Amino acid sequence: MSDTKQLTLPITGMTCANCVATVERNLKKLDGVQSAVVNLSSERATVDFDAAKLGLPEVIARVNRAGYGVATGEADLVIKRLSDDNDARRLEKALAKLEGVLEAQVTFTAEKARVKYVPTIVTQAELRRAVSSAGFEAVELGGQAEDAEAMAREHEINEQRRLLIVGLVFTVPLFLFAMARDFNLLPAMFYEMAPMAGMSAAPAPWTNWLMLALATPVQFYVGWQYYVGAYKALRNKSANMDVLIVMGSSAAFFYSLPITFGLLMGHVYYETAAVIITLIKLGKFLEARAKGRTSEAIKKLMGLRAKTARVIRDGVEAEVSIDDVRVGDMILVKPGEKIPVDGVVVEGRSAIDESMLTGESLPVEKKPGDAIIGATLNKLGLLKFEATKVGKETALAQIIKLVEDAQGSKAPIQKMADQVSAVFVPIVIGIAAFTFAGWYFFGPALPVNAEIDNFTRALIYMVAVLVIACPCAMGLATPTAIMVGTGKGAEAGILFRNSEALERAGKVSVVILDKTGTITKGQPAVTDIITNYELQITNEELLRLAASVERGSEHPLGESIWAEATTRGLTLVEPAGFKAEAGHGVQAEVEGRSVIVGNKRMFEARGIQLGNLESEVARLQSEAKTAMLVAIDNHAAGIIAVADTIKDSSKDAIADLHKMGLKVAMITGDNQKTAAAIAKQVGVDTVLAEVLPEGKSSEVKKLQNQIANRQSSIANIVAMVGDGVNDAPALAQADVGLAIGTGTDVAMAAAPVTLMSGDLRGVARAIHLSRKTLTTIKQNLFWAFIYNVILIPAAALGYLNPMLAAGAMAFSSVFVVTNSLRLRSVKI
């Protein structure tokens, strides 16, 4: 009998009845679908299907294949009570099992869960219930996201501090008392009889009861959360750090009980159990404080937001909360005030300090019509602007989300640590069991006057193994470094879309730079006008005809010709029959004459001879100028030379890349001579000239698979740097795409890495930061693995006291977090 299920999906992209039919038809093609009904007005599809043959991902994939989408929601939850990375993965699995959940990502270091779900199938309330049933607590990120999160974090740290203080209040006296008692440093009343020669005094039985009284609050009050965590982990058929702590401390505590009750002879180990729990609590407290500092970059970004805005509504000026600002509102900003939201200047001129977002120290001049970014600082004049983006749509909000996404993603280097962590605790329990059995059955004979027996010795060494093992350090090694690295990048105007981009950027061996807008300013200007004396046409007339054609062009070179004609006050006419050929030029009819403005390829395709202009073209190209050829009625009429100014920082930026041992290539649509002249000025190694826009991605692919220069072969990790819009295919093809931008849309760029300022030196900074982050990750992983590889066998062989083991374990994860925090001081 089939297990029939019904799903209701919110469909996007439907506009007519034909769309409905297309979606229905595609859904019905799926094996297992019994019926599919799509409603255009509600934009929903109801699907009945056999769950044994089909699942939600396949249904959604089919809708996407049909050319439509399924609307999804994204829930951000702050998760409390995560003990280690195993808990994060366990919660991930629990959330992913929920019907309607498409993706679930839980980050132990950030203590956050990001869940992508279909809102018609599962609600956020159900997500929170799933978190609770898995043994954790969820705090929803609502309108006061940062406040709710900060309060939750602060409460947790305060709770850890309180429990640590309680632990110390009982453990320190207990430990000192136990040591003093064992070394015969206490008055005679604490001993049963006077010590005999060569032997310790036998402690009075009531001292064991005193130690029990001091140890019990630590074991079952301070350490209660470890018992709860261990129970929930085992109930979910998993094992985490809590299991190891509970097994180790409980073994010492419960072994001591029958001795205290007089049922067995021997030494009690209450101080061992208490010290284990208190030291680990100290480590967790320090770790929680240190982890809080890894996300300081996000807090800084959130703190940049203005709290209020001075809005003009119905002619009345009023100060309102930033949350009440609406798109279209007119806002006044005085000198020294923050720009509250993104917008466009309507009145006034000023200089804006954008350094907090772009890393660019020099203020940027703003005038009417210019875009301004929220959270930047108005330095000089009074500005009146219209709000264009508010709330989650602002550049700052997008940047915060981008950084959070990157911090929550998993880097490829983390996969090995995840694989080891998944089986780590069961392996440690196995080693502990073998340790006990080995020492109990095969251990060397104890001296006749030994204070412990064979069982006690085996138990102590087993406890040491359980307590020394630290899965936390492995789980924290990568994500803490990623959090600090991405945050450090955001402060410098370098946005990594995910942790994979951060990792790959450090392995780059070749950097390809797009010329226009990357090496150059992307604002070409007319430098020379040369006419064919045979046609007897003036410079002004040639420019007027060419500019009239270019009125319909959106190409930067065409715009420069049009701008020059406008500056000279020439009267332009409306062209007829405008045609543009990508990578070649434009053609139109002006005042009854056929006018062509294009490059040499366009002229050759039409059989137009350059004649005496050929030598002029060669001269201009050697001067790094682009020669725009003009033909009138299929006769070469002249040349308009256009040059794009090289950015001040380009030469230094390319020199920085060379210092890092990287090969640098330049890609451009310019002819070989012009490209070579620019390449010589800035010092690039390889020139890829006369590349059409659609051919850039194939050139990137060639470099990935072959030799970069004639002398030496290189690894195929290639970075492409472009403007993020025109170069989108090439950026996608490259192993690492870096988009250079200077505006509010940069956070939305598709490239894995976005450089907020237009400064090319940001490329070297991004690669340097990636290398430093990778080095930190490797140091962390080395420590995490070598710590366990060396100290677990040392504990098994009897070289470690359980209390020393607990201290080492507590501080191993603190070391990893602290090492990651060193990234904050790295100069990039």
Residue pairs with C-beta under 8 A, 6 or more apart in sequence:
2 50
2 51
2 52
3 50
3 51
3 52
4 34
4 48
4 49
4 50
4 51
5 48
5 49
5 50
5 51
6 46
6 47
6 48
6 49
7 46
7 47
7 49
7 56
7 59
7 121
8 44
8 45
8 46
8 47
8 120
8 121
9 44
9 45
9 47
9 59
9 60
9 63
9 70
9 118
9 120
9 121
10 43
10 44
10 70
10 71
10 118
10 119
10 120
11 23
11 38
11 43
11 44
11 45
11 63
11 68
11 69
11 70
11 71
12 43
12 68
12 69
12 70
12 71
13 19
13 67
13 68
13 69
14 20
14 23
14 38
14 40
14 43
14 68
16 40
17 40
19 40
19 68
20 38
20 39
20 40
22 66
22 67
22 68
23 36
23 38
23 45
23 63
23 66
23 68
24 36
24 37
24 38
24 45
26 62
26 63
26 65
26 66
27 33
27 36
27 38
27 45
27 47
27 59
27 62
27 63
28 35
28 36
29 62
30 49
30 54
30 58
30 59
30 62
31 53
31 54
32 49
32 50
32 52
32 53
32 54
33 47
33 48
33 49
33 54
33 59
34 48
34 49
34 50
35 47
35 48
36 45
36 46
36 47
36 48
37 45
37 46
37 47
38 44
38 45
38 46
39 45
39 46
44 120
45 63
47 59
49 59
56 99
56 100
56 102
56 118
56 121
57 102
60 70
60 102
60 118
63 69
63 70
64 70
70 118
71 118
71 119
72 102
72 116
72 117
72 118
72 119
73 116
73 117
73 118
73 119
73 124
74 114
74 115
74 116
74 117
75 113
75 114
75 115
75 117
75 124
75 127
75 140
76 112
76 113
76 114
76 140
76 141
76 145
76 404
77 112
77 113
77 114
77 115
77 127
77 128
77 131
77 138
77 139
77 140
77 141
78 111
78 112
78 138
78 139
78 140
78 141
78 148
78 149
78 152
78 153
79 91
79 106
79 111
79 112
79 113
79 131
79 136
79 137
79 138
79 139
80 111
80 136
80 137
80 138
80 139
80 152
80 156
81 87
81 135
81 136
81 137
81 225
81 229
82 88
82 91
82 106
82 108
82 111
82 136
83 226
83 229
83 240
83 241
83 242
84 108
84 240
84 241
84 421
84 471
84 472
84 475
85 108
85 417
85 418
85 421
85 471
85 472
85 474
85 475
85 476
86 233
86 238
86 239
86 240
86 241
86 421
86 422
86 424
86 425
86 471
86 475
87 108
87 136
87 229
87 233
87 240
88 106
88 107
88 108
88 475
89 106
89 418
89 421
89 422
90 134
90 233
90 236
90 238
90 240
91 104
91 106
91 113
91 131
91 134
91 136
92 104
92 105
92 106
92 113
94 130
94 131
94 133
94 134
94 236
95 101
95 104
95 106
95 113
95 115
95 127
95 130
95 131
95 134
96 103
96 104
98 117
98 122
98 126
98 127
98 130
99 121
99 122
100 117
100 118
100 120
100 121
100 122
101 115
101 116
101 117
101 122
101 127
102 116
102 117
102 118
103 114
103 115
103 116
104 113
104 114
104 115
104 116
105 113
105 114
105 115
105 408
105 409
105 410
106 112
106 113
107 113
107 407
107 408
107 479
108 475
108 476
108 479
109 291
109 294
109 407
109 476
109 479
109 480
109 483
110 295
110 404
110 407
110 408
110 479
110 483
111 153
111 291
112 404
112 408
113 131
113 138
114 405
114 408
115 127
117 127
124 140
127 138
128 138
128 140
131 137
131 138
132 138
134 232
134 236
135 228
135 229
135 232
135 233
135 235
135 236
139 148
139 149
139 152
140 148
141 148
141 149
142 148
143 323
146 299
146 302
150 299
153 292
156 288
157 285
157 288
157 289
157 292
160 281
160 284
160 285
160 288
161 285
163 221
163 222
163 225
163 281
164 222
164 278
164 281
164 282
164 285
166 217
166 218
166 221
166 222
167 218
167 222
167 274
167 277
167 278
167 281
167 282
168 278
170 214
170 215
170 217
170 218
170 222
170 274
171 214
171 218
171 271
171 274
171 275
171 277
171 278
173 214
174 211
174 214
174 215
174 218
174 270
174 271
174 274
175 271
175 274
175 275
177 186
177 207
177 210
177 211
177 214
177 271
178 211
178 270
178 271
179 185
179 271
180 186
181 190
181 203
181 207
182 200
184 191
184 195
184 200
184 201
188 194
189 204
190 203
190 204
190 207
191 201
191 202
191 203
191 204
192 201
192 202
192 203
192 204
192 205
193 201
193 202
194 201
195 201
198 449
199 449
200 451
205 260
205 262
208 256
208 259
208 260
208 268
208 270
209 260
211 256
211 260
211 268
211 270
211 271
212 256
212 257
212 260
212 268
212 270
214 270
214 274
215 253
215 256
215 270
215 271
215 273
215 274
218 273
218 274
218 277
218 278
219 249
219 250
219 253
219 273
219 274
219 277
220 227
222 277
222 278
222 281
223 245
223 246
223 249
223 277
223 281
225 242
226 242
226 245
226 246
226 249
226 277
227 242
227 246
228 242
229 240
229 242
230 240
230 242
230 243
230 245
230 246
233 239
233 240
233 242
233 243
234 243
239 425
239 426
239 429
240 425
240 471
241 425
241 470
241 471
241 472
243 425
243 429
244 425
244 428
244 429
244 466
244 467
244 469
244 471
245 276
245 277
245 280
245 466
245 467
247 429
247 432
247 466
248 276
248 463
248 464
248 466
248 467
248 802
248 806
249 272
249 273
249 276
249 277
249 463
249 467
250 273
251 459
251 462
251 463
251 466
252 269
252 270
252 272
252 273
252 276
252 459
252 460
252 463
252 802
253 269
253 270
253 273
255 269
255 456
255 459
256 268
256 269
256 270
256 273
258 264
259 265
259 266
259 267
259 268
260 268
266 452
266 453
266 456
267 451
267 452
267 456
269 460
269 802
271 803
272 460
272 463
272 802
272 803
275 803
275 806
276 463
276 467
276 802
276 803
276 806
279 803
279 806
279 807
279 809
279 810
280 806
280 809
280 810
282 810
283 809
283 810
283 811
283 813
283 814
284 810
286 811
286 814
287 472
287 476
287 813
287 814
287 817
290 814
290 817
290 818
290 821
291 480
291 817
293 821
293 824
294 480
294 483
294 484
294 487
294 817
294 820
294 821
295 407
295 483
295 487
296 487
296 824
297 403
297 484
297 486
297 487
297 488
297 490
297 491
298 400
298 403
298 404
298 407
298 487
298 490
300 491
301 396
301 399
301 400
301 403
301 490
302 400
304 338
304 356
304 357
304 375
304 396
305 322
305 338
305 374
305 375
305 396
306 322
306 337
306 338
306 339
306 340
306 374
306 375
307 321
307 322
308 319
308 320
308 321
308 322
308 340
309 319
309 320
309 321
309 322
309 325
309 329
309 331
309 340
309 341
310 317
310 318
310 319
310 331
310 332
310 333
310 334
311 317
311 318
311 319
311 320
311 325
311 329
311 330
311 331
311 332
312 318
312 329
312 330
312 331
312 332
312 384
313 329
313 330
317 332
322 340
322 341
323 391
325 331
325 340
325 341
325 387
325 390
326 387
326 390
327 387
327 388
327 389
327 390
328 386
328 387
329 386
329 387
330 346
330 384
330 385
330 386
330 387
331 340
331 341
331 343
331 384
331 385
331 386
331 387
332 382
332 383
332 384
333 339
333 340
333 378
333 382
333 383
333 384
333 385
334 378
334 382
335 350
335 378
335 379
335 380
335 381
335 382
336 377
336 378
336 379
337 377
337 378
338 374
338 375
338 376
338 377
338 378
339 352
339 372
339 373
339 374
339 375
339 376
339 377
339 378
339 383
339 385
340 374
340 387
341 374
341 387
341 388
341 389
341 390
341 394
342 371
342 372
342 373
342 374
342 387
342 388
342 389
342 390
342 393
342 394
342 395
342 744
343 371
343 372
343 374
343 385
343 386
343 387
343 388
343 389
344 369
344 370
344 371
344 372
344 385
344 386
344 388
345 366
345 367
345 368
345 369
345 370
345 371
345 372
345 383
345 384
345 385
346 368
346 384
346 385
346 386
347 368
347 383
347 384
348 368
348 381
348 382
348 383
348 384
349 365
349 366
349 367
349 368
349 381
349 383
350 365
350 366
350 378
350 379
350 380
350 381
350 382
350 383
351 363
351 364
351 365
351 366
351 379
351 380
351 381
352 363
352 364
352 366
352 372
352 373
352 376
352 377
352 378
352 379
353 363
353 376
353 377
353 379
354 360
354 363
354 364
354 373
354 376
355 361
356 375
356 376
356 377
357 373
357 375
357 376
357 395
357 396
357 399
357 493
357 756
358 493
358 742
358 756
358 757
359 491
359 492
359 493
359 494
359 756
359 757
359 759
359 762
360 493
360 756
360 757
360 759
363 379
366 372
366 383
371 388
371 743
371 744
372 383
372 385
373 394
373 395
373 396
373 743
373 744
374 389
374 394
374 395
374 396
375 394
375 396
389 395
389 744
391 397
392 398
392 401
394 744
395 744
395 745
395 746
395 747
398 747
398 748
399 490
399 495
399 747
399 756
401 747
402 495
402 497
402 747
402 754
403 486
403 487
403 490
403 495
403 496
405 497
405 498
406 482
406 486
406 495
406 496
406 497
406 498
406 499
406 501
406 502
407 479
407 482
407 483
407 486
407 487
407 499
409 482
409 498
409 499
409 500
410 418
410 478
410 479
410 499
411 478
411 482
411 499
411 500
411 502
411 503
411 777
412 500
412 503
413 478
413 503
413 774
413 777
413 778
413 781
414 477
414 478
414 479
414 499
416 781
417 474
417 475
417 477
417 478
417 781
417 784
420 474
420 785
421 471
421 474
421 475
424 469
424 471
424 474
424 788
425 469
425 471
428 465
428 466
428 469
428 792
429 466
431 465
431 792
431 796
432 462
432 465
432 466
432 796
433 462
434 796
435 458
435 461
435 462
435 465
435 795
435 796
436 458
436 459
436 461
436 462
437 458
438 458
438 796
439 454
439 457
439 458
439 461
439 462
439 798
440 454
440 455
440 458
443 454
443 457
443 458
446 452
446 453
446 454
446 457
452 460
457 798
460 801
460 802
461 795
461 796
461 797
461 798
463 802
463 805
464 795
464 796
464 798
464 800
464 801
464 802
464 805
465 792
465 795
465 796
465 805
467 795
467 802
467 805
467 806
467 809
468 788
468 791
468 792
468 794
468 795
468 800
468 805
468 806
468 808
468 809
469 788
469 792
469 809
470 784
470 787
470 788
470 809
470 812
470 813
472 812
472 813
473 780
473 783
473 784
473 787
473 788
473 812
473 813
473 815
473 816
474 781
474 784
474 785
474 788
476 780
476 784
476 813
476 816
476 817
476 820
477 777
477 780
477 781
477 783
477 784
477 816
478 499
478 777
478 780
478 781
480 780
480 816
480 817
480 820
480 821
481 773
481 776
481 777
481 780
481 820
481 823
482 499
482 502
482 773
482 777
483 820
484 773
484 776
484 820
484 821
484 823
484 824
485 496
485 502
485 769
485 770
485 772
485 773
485 776
485 823
486 496
486 499
486 502
487 824
488 769
488 823
488 824
488 826
488 828
489 495
489 496
489 502
489 766
489 769
489 828
492 762
492 765
492 769
492 828
493 755
493 756
493 757
493 762
494 753
494 754
494 755
494 756
494 762
494 765
494 766
494 769
494 828
495 746
495 747
495 753
495 754
495 755
495 756
496 502
496 505
496 752
496 753
496 766
497 751
497 752
497 753
497 754
498 752
500 752
501 736
501 752
501 753
502 769
502 770
502 773
503 770
503 773
503 774
503 777
504 717
504 735
504 736
504 752
504 770
505 719
505 736
505 738
505 753
505 766
505 767
505 769
505 770
506 767
506 770
506 771
506 773
506 774
507 715
507 717
507 774
508 662
508 717
508 718
508 719
508 735
508 736
508 767
509 662
509 663
509 708
509 714
509 715
509 716
509 717
509 718
510 662
510 663
510 664
510 665
510 703
510 708
510 714
510 717
510 718
510 719
511 657
511 662
511 663
511 664
511 665
511 718
511 719
511 721
511 763
511 767
512 664
512 665
512 666
512 667
512 688
512 699
512 700
512 703
512 718
512 719
512 720
512 721
512 730
512 734
513 519
513 654
513 664
513 665
513 666
513 667
513 684
513 721
513 760
513 763
514 666
514 667
514 668
514 696
514 720
514 721
514 722
514 723
514 726
514 727
514 730
515 644
515 666
515 667
515 668
515 670
515 675
515 678
516 522
516 556
516 644
516 668
517 722
517 723
517 740
517 758
518 721
518 722
518 723
518 740
518 760
519 646
519 647
519 650
519 666
519 678
519 682
519 684
519 760
520 644
520 645
520 646
520 647
520 650
520 678
521 644
521 645
521 646
521 647
522 556
522 644
522 723
523 556
523 560
523 644
523 645
524 556
524 557
524 560
524 626
524 642
524 643
524 644
525 560
525 563
525 564
525 642
525 643
525 644
525 645
526 543
526 560
526 561
526 563
526 564
526 640
526 641
526 642
527 625
527 641
527 642
527 643
528 620
528 625
528 639
528 640
528 641
529 539
529 542
529 543
529 638
529 639
529 640
529 641
530 613
530 616
530 638
530 639
530 641
531 537
531 538
531 539
531 542
531 637
531 638
532 611
532 612
532 613
532 635
532 636
532 637
532 638
533 612
534 611
534 612
535 632
535 635
535 637
535 638
537 632
537 637
537 638
539 638
540 568
540 570
542 630
542 637
542 638
542 640
543 561
543 564
543 565
543 568
543 570
543 640
544 565
544 570
544 571
544 572
545 590
545 591
545 593
545 595
545 630
545 632
545 637
546 561
546 565
546 595
546 597
546 628
546 630
546 640
547 561
547 562
547 564
547 565
547 566
547 570
547 572
548 572
548 573
548 574
548 575
548 588
548 590
548 595
549 575
549 578
549 586
549 587
549 588
549 590
549 595
549 596
549 597
550 558
550 559
550 561
550 562
550 586
550 597
551 562
551 572
551 574
551 575
552 575
552 578
552 580
552 586
552 588
553 559
553 562
553 580
553 586
555 580
555 586
556 644
557 626
557 628
557 642
558 586
558 597
560 642
561 597
561 628
561 640
561 642
562 572
565 572
566 572
573 590
573 591
575 588
575 589
575 590
575 595
576 588
576 589
576 590
577 587
577 588
577 589
578 586
578 587
578 588
579 586
579 587
579 588
580 586
581 587
581 598
581 602
582 692
582 693
582 694
583 601
583 669
583 692
583 693
583 694
584 598
584 599
584 601
584 602
584 605
585 596
585 597
585 598
585 599
585 602
585 628
585 629
586 596
586 597
586 598
587 594
587 595
587 596
587 597
587 598
588 595
589 595
593 632
593 633
594 631
594 632
594 633
594 634
595 630
595 631
595 632
596 602
596 603
596 606
596 608
596 629
596 630
596 631
596 634
597 628
597 629
597 630
597 640
598 628
598 629
599 627
599 628
599 629
599 671
600 610
600 617
600 627
600 629
600 671
601 690
602 629
603 610
603 629
603 631
603 636
606 631
606 634
608 631
608 634
608 635
608 636
609 636
610 617
610 629
610 636
611 636
613 629
613 636
613 638
613 639
616 627
616 639
617 627
617 629
617 639
618 673
620 626
620 627
620 639
620 641
620 674
621 627
621 671
621 673
621 674
621 677
622 673
622 677
623 643
623 677
624 643
624 674
624 677
624 678
624 681
625 641
625 642
625 643
625 674
626 641
626 642
626 643
626 644
626 670
626 671
626 674
627 639
627 640
627 641
627 671
627 674
628 639
628 640
628 641
628 642
629 636
629 638
629 639
630 636
630 637
630 638
630 639
630 640
631 637
646 678
646 681
646 682
647 758
647 759
647 760
649 759
649 760
649 761
650 682
650 760
651 681
651 682
651 683
652 761
653 759
653 760
653 761
653 763
653 764
654 664
654 682
654 683
654 684
654 760
655 683
656 761
656 764
657 664
657 763
657 764
657 767
658 664
658 683
660 764
660 767
660 768
662 767
663 685
663 686
663 708
663 709
663 714
664 683
664 684
664 685
664 686
665 684
665 685
665 686
665 687
665 688
665 703
665 708
666 675
666 678
666 679
666 682
666 684
666 686
666 687
666 688
667 688
667 691
667 696
667 699
667 700
667 730
668 675
668 678
668 687
668 688
668 689
668 691
669 689
669 690
669 691
669 692
669 693
670 678
670 689
670 690
671 689
671 690
672 687
672 689
672 690
674 689
675 687
675 689
675 690
676 687
676 689
679 687
685 708
685 709
686 708
686 709
688 699
691 699
693 726
694 729
696 727
696 729
696 730
697 729
697 730
697 732
697 733
699 730
700 718
700 720
700 730
700 733
700 734
701 733
703 716
703 718
704 716
704 718
704 733
704 734
704 735
705 716
707 713
707 714
708 714
716 735
717 735
717 736
718 734
718 735
718 736
719 734
719 735
719 736
719 737
719 738
719 763
719 767
720 727
720 730
720 731
720 733
720 734
720 736
720 737
720 738
721 738
721 740
721 760
721 763
722 730
722 731
722 737
722 738
722 739
722 740
722 751
723 739
723 740
723 741
724 731
724 739
724 740
724 741
724 746
724 749
724 750
724 751
724 754
725 749
727 739
728 750
730 737
731 737
731 738
731 739
731 750
731 751
732 750
736 752
736 753
737 750
737 751
737 752
737 753
738 751
738 752
738 753
738 754
738 755
738 762
738 763
738 766
739 746
739 749
739 750
739 751
739 753
739 754
739 755
740 755
740 758
740 760
740 762
741 749
741 754
741 755
741 756
741 758
742 756
742 757
742 758
746 754
746 755
746 756
747 754
753 766
755 762
755 763
755 766
756 762
765 828
768 828
769 826
769 828
772 823
772 826
772 828
773 823
776 819
776 820
776 822
776 823
779 819
780 816
780 819
780 820
783 812
783 815
783 816
783 819
784 812
784 816
787 808
787 812
791 800
791 805
791 808
794 800
795 805
800 808
